Amino acid sequence: SNMLTNLVLKSQMLNTPPTFNRGRIKINHVTQVNGQIPTFVLFCNNPNFLHFSYARYLENEIRKSLGLDNVPITLYFKSKTDKLDKEKNMINNRVCILGTGAWATALGLRLSLNGKTVFLWGIDNNEVNDINSGYNKKYFGDNKFASSLSATTNLNNAIGDSKYIIFAVPSDALKEVLEKLKAVVSPKSNVIFVNVIKGLDSSTNDILSKTIRKELKNYSGKLVTLCGPSFAVDVFDQKPTIINAAGKNFNAVRSVCEIFNSDVFKIIPCNDEIGLQVFSSLKNLLAIAVGIAQENHNSINTISAMLTMGIDEMQDIACHM
């Protein structure tokens, strides 16, 4: 504790915290608490004075000094009057996202802005290092994150004690990831699984929620699927976005909506899990068909007919799945 405290005090002297919320944070003491990943509690005058950029600075300083490069760590900032045992119970505030792509990063950022501790898991070291530096340049260029995210290639470290595990990998990699997950997460775990992968199972042509349930049939965890008209870059840029959530357990659906919802991002519960995924997966095919019809005929009648027939066929497919 003394070494950690001296490290952070020295870091404060070298880089004075910025004024935020009409105050400047002052850290008095640092200690480490038990957890599957390195977890540190920083006691300060007022956590509301902490700017996210300064939290990232301290995180990097601790990583560098303790030789924890590319290892996810958790920092909790609490007023010096708070009890330490409360910190140990905060770890279930964690969310693990499997994937480091555009959609995974954008959703992770939304959760982080909502006050969640977010860890992304990926297999690309460049992307992981980029995210730990506050960027995902492959998808968002030089735009720095508006809040802190951590990433790792170690699945066990990424999952830790997460209450939510989000599937955000390419659909053709889902089954492989599920096999890896089963080696880490206990079937008795009460984790809530969240599927945000778009598309259908390429081997069965089935919706992905059925694939996940089949692979995790021995797990007690609940599954929620998120779908809707959305571009990752708009969520990243905090543009107003509305999507849907569906699942067999309403409490789980409501819980997932609550962790994501904000002034600019809204999830509305839906009771049609199959229809939601079918329409989400096939809507782009219909859009292509409408575009072809418009190019070849340039007729409102033709386009309207194509839309009507397409929606009717999509509904038939959903009813037979």
Summary of the structure (lengths in Angstrom):
residues: 321
radius of gyration: 22.0
end to end distance: 57.3
largest distance: 75.7
contacts: 1003
relative contact order: 0.09
helix: 47%
strand: 20%
